[in-house]
């Protein structure tokens, strides 16, 4: 029996080396709010990132309290589709999150991502303090050196974040074969995943 248990223990180490690749969480949490088009895409992308604890799709930057998806999609509430990223600052920094933001979408198209058009799809970074603002501005300046076309991302203070309806949370994970997910979300997620692998930022569970 002892030898059997020993063999199983060795096998578990051999077949799951990636499970020990992620750093242990520190228990700390900070948040970032960004928008890069449809939040189904950006949520699915950032969920794969090491150190990210939770990603919530929602709305921010508008004038109406507790907006609905339908109201935001009409484009007249001023809100953008955004995500709130809760992350462990000992594993990933706010700068990391923003540096990857320029790779997650096209920051040069005003109020548009692909065929999704309207102010709700604008490229935005909503900062919670002056340090986040300075990091975002510096990151954008560096990104502009590499990106063709003028970056039109707005960097504005976060006033209020409203979580989206339950059916919009984890949308890609729950609806991978839905038409928009297959045609738009899936390719963007695959492309971003490859970039995370190159930068060693991909969660072990996402490999």
N, C-alpha and C positions, 0 to 999 in steps of 0.2 A: 504493500500500500504506500509506503513512504516513497519508493522509487516512482510510483505512478504520479504522486503529487508533485514530486520534483520535476518530472517530465512536463507536466501541465504548466508548472510555474515558468519553466524555461520557454515553452512554446508561447505563453502569453506575452513574454518579453519580445520574442522574435516577431510575432504577428502584429503587434501594436506599438511600435516604437514612436509613432507620431503622437500618440496620446500623451506622452510625457514632454512633448516639445514646447508646449505653451508655458509661459512663466506662471507661477502661483499668484493668484490675486492678492492684493494688499488690503482689500477692504475699503479702499478710498474710491470716491466717485466724483467726477466732474462732468459737465455737460457742454455740448456744442450744438448749435442749431444752424443747419444749412439747407439750401434748396437748389436743386439742379434739374428742374423739369418735373415730370411725374414722380410722385414720391414712392410709387411701387418700385421703380428702378433703383433709386438712391438708397432706399431702405434695404433692399436685397443685397446691394453692393457692400454697404458698410457693416452689415451683420457678419460678414466674413472676416472682419479685421481683428487681429489679435488685440486683446485688451478692451474690446468693446463688450460691455455688459448687456446693453439693451438698446434697441432702436425703435422709436415710436414715430409713426407717420402723423402729420398734423398740419395745422394752418397757423400762419403768423404774418404780421406786417399789414393788417387791414384795419378797418374801422368798426366792423360789426362784431359784437360779442357772440361767442359760441356759434360760429358759422357752420353751415352744413356743407357737405360735398357739392350738392347741387348749386348752392348759392356761390361757392367759390368758383365752380366751373363756369358760371355765368360771366365771371371776370369783372364784376362791378362792386365787389366788397373790399378790394385792395389787398386781399390776402394772397400769399404765395403758398404753394404746396411745399412743405418742408419736412425735415426729419429732426428729431432730437436724439442725439447720440449720447448715451450715458457710458462713460469709459473710466478705466483705471489709469490715473495719470502716472503711476509707477511702471506701467507697461507700454502705454502709448501717450503721446503728448498732443496738445491742441495743434501744435505746428504740424505734426505728422498727419493729423486729420485734414487740415487745410491744404497741405502740400499734395495730398492724394485727391483732393476735391477737383483739381484742375485736370486730372486724368479720368475722373468719373463721368464727365459730361463735356459739352462744348460751351465754354464760357464766353464765346464771341458772338453768339446769336441773341439778340435782344428779344426778351419775352417769348422765347421759342426754343424747343428742343425737338429736332426732327419735324414730324408732322403735328406735334402738340404745340399749339400757338395760343398766346394770351398772357396777360400779366401774371396769372397764377403759376405760370411755368418759368418765371424769370430766375436767373442765376443770382443767388443771394447768400451772403454770410451775415448772420445776425449775432452780434457779439453781446456778451453779458457784462464785460468790464473793459477798462482801457488796455489791459494787457492783451486780451483777445483781439481787440481792434488793431493794435500795433503789429501783432503776429500776422493777422490776416492781410494787412496792407503790405507788409514786407514780403509775404509769400506771393501775393499777387504781382508785385513788382518783379520778383525773380521769375515767376511763370511767364510773364509777358516777354521776357527775353527769349523764350523758347517757343512760344505759341505764335503762329501766323494769324494776323488779324487782331484787332483791338479787343481786349477783354472788357466786357460790359457788366461784369458782376458788381452788384451793389454791396457795400459793406455798411450796415446800418445797425443801430442799437436794437436789441430784442425788447419788445414791449410786453407781449403776452403770447404764450404758446398754447394753442388749443389742440388737444389730441383729436385725430380723425375718428370716425365711426369704427366700431369693432371690425366690420367686414373689410376695412382697408388695412388693418394691421396684419403683417406677415402675408400680404396678398400673393406675392409670387410663390412662396412656399406652399400656400394652400391652393393655388390655382395655376400650376405650372403649364397646363395644356390649354388654358384660355387663349384665345387668338392673339390679343395684345401681348400677353406674356411670352408666347412662343416667338412672335415676330420682332418684338422690341426689347422686352426685358431680358430674355434669355441671352441674346447676343451681347448685350451690354454687361451683364453679370459675368459671362465667360471671359470677355476682354479684360474686365477689371480684376478678375481672379488671377489671370495670367500676370498682370502687373504686380499684384500682391505677392505672388510666388517669387517673382524676380527680386522683390524688395524684402523678402522674408517677413512679410506682414500678415500672411494668411493664417487663420486659425487652423489648428490641427484637425478639428472636426469638419472643416470645409474642404479638406484635401480629397 
